[in-house]
Amino acid sequence: MRHFLTLRHPNGILRDRSETAEGIHRLKEEIAKLTEQQTEALGTATCLRMATDEAKEYEQRRERILGHVKDLKILEESL
């Protein structure tokens, strides 16, 4: 599952370098937010056992982070 955070233009292509730079900024912010949530979840899990639904959310965030990192690499290489 790929998440582009409204990063893409409606026709699927970023219009210019400033749009690409903005997309990179948004991806970095989202990665930071998701990473903080992962850190909090791990902190809780070390004290208490992680519930099944929490483990599922953790895995979904991990997949989103990986997808964002791949997208970020593509965008940064396009500059």
Secondary structure by P-SEA (a helix, b strand, c coil): ccccccccccccccccaaaaaaaaaaaaaaaaaaaaaaaaaaaaaaaccccaaaaaaaaaaaaaaaaaaaaaaaaaaac
